[in-house]
Amino acid sequence: MNVARGKRRGAVVKAAVAAVCATLLASGCESGAAAGAGGGEQPAAAPAKPKPVRPAWNPRPASIASLGDSITRGFDACSMLKDCPEASWATGTSVDSLARRLLASPGTSSWNHARTGARMADLPEQMRAAVAEKPQLVTVLVGANDACRKNVDDMTTVDDFRADFEKSLRELRTALPKSQVYVAGVPDLRRLWAEGRKSLIGPEIWKLGSVCPSMLADAGSDDAVAEARRVRVEQRVLEYNTVLKSVCERDGLCRFDGSVHGYGFTGQALSKWDWFHPSKQGQGELAALAYRTITAAEPPAV
């Protein structure tokens, strides 16, 4: 009799647990019933981690500080061997520059801290100067001079290039965490050589050795030695652009523009004084590329 009562009592308990589960639709009831029958409770699933939200990008910044080298200074765009910042793609007033496209008052809301001959090692100092202006947007176009050395062995190492770029962004983020950054890819130096060598004047000017000798020396030669040198320079530029892209992608308010490297500059877009730096037309084309990237709803895929 006691055994029968025990069995009936167990059946009643199981039925009661099942009834409560059906009534309350509680997720833990099945495990509770199992526990009553000798089972254990199952742990609740961990909630999915939300994806990090990138800060909102402002496609119409009200002020710009531009950093970089001779390209941003408009070197050889207006006259021989001279800077011409009024023709700069970034802040110029005599071309349809980025500042003129974006700003209501480009003359008072943009600053050009670039320097002819600058390399990536000079960017942290330029960034500190830019921070003092409190710009909403900082543009960076630098790296050609790191590859344009007298000897290819003197090109800036990729590690040093990365370290100085990361230091520059830290300088900005420490002082201005909400400022945006536009980073242009290093131009395709081999493409500039291939285009400039078509002219009668370019190779003669390049023989003076003052314009990117690592790429432009022996401009008319296609022998194995000259080609191997150009390949090394080309590869280093690609490595620099990989660094710029990867570091920039870690910053929620930084956009890298690889289209600058991929752009097919023609003879009309090159300076008639050195056939290497952008002419006024070339400066305008750089401005158009930057404007497209900065005003896009999403960062470019390249």
Buried (B, 14 or more C-beta within 10 A) or exposed (E): EEEEEEEEEEEEEEEEBBEEBEEEEEEEBBBBBBEBEEEEEEEEEEEEEEEEEEEEBBEEBEBBBBBBBBBBBBBBBBEEEEBBBBBBBBBBBBBBBBBBBBBEEBEEBBBBBBBBEBBBBBBBBBBBEBBEBEBBBBBBBBBBBBBBBEEBEEBBEBEEBBBBBBBBBEBBBEBBEEBBBBBBBBBBBBBBBEBBBEBEEBBEBBBEEEBBBBBBBBBEEEEEEBEEBBEBBBEBBEBBBBBBBEBBEEBEBBBBBBBBBBBEBEBEBBBBBBBBBBBBBBBBBBBBBBBEBBBEEEBEEB
